[in-house]
Amino acid sequence: MSLTAFPRPDRRLHVAVDAADPRERGRRRGARLAEGLATALDVYDRLFALAEIPGTTVRDDARRALDAIDAFRPALREQIEGIAEGAGAEPWRVAALNARTEILARSRAVPPGECSTVVRRVPAPGGGTTHLGVQTWDWHVELGHSWHTVDSAGGAHRYVGLTEHGILAKIGVNSAGLALHFNILGHRDDRAGGLPVHVLAALVLEEADDAAHAVELIRSAPLASSGSFLLFDRRRAVLLDLSPDGVSEVPPAPDGTLLRTNHFLTPGPARREKTWLYQPDSGERYAFLRDRLDRAPATGHDELLRLLVTGAGEPPVSCVPDPEAPLGRRWASLATVLLDPAARTARILDGTPAEHAERPWYTLRA
């Protein structure tokens, strides 16, 4: 079954904003997203209900998230509230989208579908080496209309990439040449109340000068939930396990490759992993990709892209949904992202890696 069984837009929404004032930057984003945001809110309302999370709990968690954001980076709260103003939504509703990972962590009722990421050190065109990254973004197919490409300027750095409607950031690269791939993990102590991981992604893309600076920012953040940030610039790549236990760095393979699916790769947080969320799928995808990398080293974006193309009988790195499955169980690779920090570009495919020749690519430069 192909994703073409599920209607997708002929042209993906692109939101470009440039405003030094964070609330105004948010308002401009919200105004562009108003119609699509209502659809995203409706789908997430249904997912929260399916996860057996009461509406009052969603609201309370969202407001706690806003307070945590305000205490750490008030400008990011201003952006969220600006999106709500521009779209005509209540601020806590937009905050709930930005904290959707933390809110959904309350439940075991809706196991997620998730992503695969590879970053590799490769020869640079002008000599020396650089890093390139590729990722599938796998999520509920019902949200296939609820994401957009973004170009946000006005903070310390401009950044480009993709994100969901109403959510500040997800995957991208900034004008300083810092790139970020983002996967979700699951820890038994995950909860709302800290800085949401999607808001942390926005912080990194807006503020980080390079990979080392990004790590400093992340270690300073009040985390109460889990995720994986794969941060890289031309010279350095760092893979982090983030959890309520803290921040742990994953060592690269001898060839400099960093590979991520959706389980912890460091022993501390792994002891408290929600193994029922992503296993055995995550381990199978990881082993499959590791074997492919060992047998066919990738030296460019085309080779990295081919690594993620899978078919029947193989672990679902290229993830296609079952049209007969109910809400909450139809996972899809909604997008494929190639990041090049040296060129400060994000190339975004509206579909799975296997659809690279038939679906549109969008190229953005920070």
N, C-alpha and C positions, 0 to 999 in steps of 0.2 A: 504494500500500500504506500502510495506517495503522498507527500504533503499537498500535492495538487488537488487531492480530494477535499481539502479544506480551503475555502476561498481566501486569497490574500490580495492586498492592494496592488494595483498596477504600478503605483509609485509610492514609495515609503515617505512618510512625513519627515521633513527635515526642519529642525528648530535651531535657528541661529540667533543668539542674543549677545549684546555688548552693552553693559552698563556698569559703571563703577559702584553704584549703590546696590547692595545685595537684594534689598526688597524690590527695587525696580527691575533688577535682573530676573527675579522670580516672577514678577507681574507679567513681564513680556513673555516668559515661557508659558505661564498659565493661560494667557490670552490665546496663544497658538494651540494649546492643548485642550481647550474647553470641551469640545465635542467628544474627542476621544477619551478624555479623562472620565467622563460619565460612564462609558463602557467599561473601562478598567476598574472603576470603583464597584460596579455591579458584579463583575466576575470575582473580584476579591471578596465581596460580601458573601457570595455563594461558597467560595472556598473556605472562608472562616466558619461559615455555618456548617459546612460538611466536616470540618475539623472539630466541630462541637465546641467552638469558642463563642460564648455569648457576645452579643453586640456591645453590652456595657463593658465587658472585659477588653474588647478591641479598642473602644474609646479610651478607657483608663490607661491601657498600655501605650496608646499613641500619645496621650498627654504626658505621660512619664517620659517617653522618648523625647518629646519637645523640650521638657525641662532639662534632661541630660545634655541635649544638643546646646541649649542656651547657656548652660554652665561651662561648656568646653569651648564652643565656637558660636557666639551669638549671631554672627553673620550667616551661618548655615540655617539657623532657625528663621532668620529674616527671609532667606530665599524660599524656604518651604511655605511660610505664611504668605509670601508674595505670589507664589504659584496658586495658592488657594484663592487669593483675592482676584488674580487675573482670570481664573477659571470659574469664579462664582461658587466655590465650594467651601465648606467649613474647614478651618485649619487642621483640626484633629483628623479629618478624613484623609488629607494629603499626608499628614504625619504617619498615619497607619500604613500607607503604601511604602513610605521610606523605612518603616520598621516592620515590614511584612515578614521578613525572615525571623525576627525575634518573636512576633506574635504567633506565627505558625509553629514555632518551636514548642508551644504549649501542648501540642496534640500529637498522637500517634496515628490518628485516623486517616491522614492524607500523606502517604509517603511521596516524596518529591521525585521528579526526574531531574537529572543534573548533567554537568558539563565535563568536557575533556580538554586539556590544555597542554601544549608543548612549547617551550622556549629553548632555542638552541643558539650556541655561538657559531658564527659562520664567517667566511672571508668577507671583508668589506671591499666595495668596488675600488676605493682609492688606496687600498693597502691596509694591512692590519686586520682586525676582526671587529665584528659588531654582533648584536643579538637580534633575532627575529622571533616572533611569537605567532601562534595560531590557536584558536579556541572555537569549540562549538558552544553556543548558548542554548541549553536545553531547558524547556519549561512547558507549562500547560498550553496545549494548542489553542485553547479558548482565548488565550492572550496574544494570539498571533497578530491581531490588529492593534495591539496596545503597547507597541514600542516604536521608537523613532531614533533617527540619527540626530546628534546634537553637536553644536559648536557654541561653546560658552566662553565669553571673554568679559573681563572686568575685574576678575580676581588677580592674584599675584601672577598666575599663568593662565593663558588660554588653553582649553582642552577640547578635543573632539573624540567622538566614539558613538556608542549606542547606550540607550537606557530605556526603561519602561516609562510610560506616561505618568507624570507626577513624581517620579523618583529622580533625585538630583543627579546620580551618576551610577555607572556600572563598570563598563570596560572602555578603555581609551588610552590616549597618549596626549601629553601636553607640550607646550611650546618650548619647554626646557629640554625636551627629549627624554622624558620619563614615561614609560609605558606601564600599564596595569592590566593584567588578566585576573579574573575574580571567579572563584568557585565557592560553593557553600559546603560546609562540613556540619557534623552533628555531635554535640557534646551533651551529656546528661544534665549539666548545670546551665545550659542555655536559658536565657530569660530576657525579658524586656527590662529597661532601667538603665542600661549603659548607652554608649554611643552606637547607634545602629550601624551595621557593617556597610550598608549602601551609602550612608552619610559619610562614613570614614573613607569610602572610595572617592567621594566628591572632595573631601578635605585633601587627600593625597594628590589628586589631579590638579587641584587649584593651587596648592602651596609647595609641593615637593620640587626641589631643584634637580635632584638625581636620586638614584636608588638608595644611597646611604641616608640622605635627608628623609626620604619616605619612611625608612625603617625607624628613624628617630621619632617622626610624627606618630607612627602607629604605636610605638612603645609608650608614648605619652598619653594615649587615649584611654578613657575609662571603658573597657570592654566588658560586656556581660554575655556575649554570644560568640558564635564560631564562624569561621570562614577561612579561606585561603587567598592570600594576595601573592601573585607572582609579579614582582617588580623588576624592571630592567631598563637600563639605558645602554648606550653603545658599549660601555666598558664593563659593566657589572650586572649580574642577574641574581636575584634573591627570592627564594621561595619560603613563605612563612605559613606556619600553622597558627591561627588565631583562635583563642578559646577563653572561657572564663578563668582558666588556669594561667593565662598570660600569652606571650608571643614566643614561638620557638622557630628557629631557622632550620630548614631541611638542607642537608648537603647535596650538591649537584653530583651527577654521574661523572666519571673520569673525563669524559669528552665535553663536559660543560653543559650537558643537556639537563633541563629541569622538566619533569613530567608530573602532572596533577590530574587526578580524577576527583573522588569525593570521600576519601577516608584520610584520617590523620597519618602522617608519615614520621612523626616524632613520638617517642615512647610516653612522655608525660601525659598529654591530652588523650592519647590512644587508649589509655587505661579507663577513661570515662566516656568512650565513644558510644553513640547510639548506633550500634552495628545493624540494627534492624532497618535503619533508614536506607542505606545505600549498598549494603552487602547482600549477596555476593557480587552484584553488578559492578560496583566500583573496582573491586580487586580484579575482576575479569578484564575490564577495560584497561586497567593499568598494566597488567601482565601482557595483554595483547599488543598494546602500543610499545611497551618496552622491547618486546621481541621484534616488532617491525623496525624500531630504531636501530637495534643491534644488527639486523640483517641488511638494512638499506639506509645508511646514514643520509640525512637530509641536509642540503647545503643552501637551500633557497626556499622562498615561499611556496613555489609550485610543488616541491617535494614534500614540504610540511603539510600542505593541503591534502595531498594524496594519502598521507599517513592516516588521516581521519575518515577516509572513505571506507565504509563497511557495508556488507550486504547480508543476505540470509545465512544463518548459521554462524555468524560472527558476533562478538560482543557489540552492542548497539552504540558505537561511537557516533555514527550517523544515525540519529534517532528519528524514526517515523512513527506516527501515532496509529493506534488501533481504532478505526472509526466506530467499532462496536462497543468500545469501553466507555464507562460512565465518566461524568465530570470528575476531575481529580486523578484520573488514571490514563489520560491520553497525553503522553509525553512526546515532544517534538523538538528537533533541532531547529529552533526558530531563526537562528542566524549563525553565520560563521564569520569570525573576525581575524584578520591578519594585521599585526602591529609591527611597525618599523620605527623604532625610536630615533635612529640616525636621520631618517628622512622626515620624522615627525608626522607620519601618516598612519591612518587607520583605513583599511579596506574592509568593507562590510558586505557580505553576501546575504541576500534575503532568502535564506534556505539552508539546506544541509550541504556539507562538502561535496556530496555526490551530484548536486545540482549546479555546480559551478559554471557549467557551460550553457545553462538554460535559464537561469534566474539573474536578475540585475545585481551588479556590484556597485557600491557607492564608495568613492575614494575621498577622504577628508584629510586636510592638512592643518595642523595646529600652528 
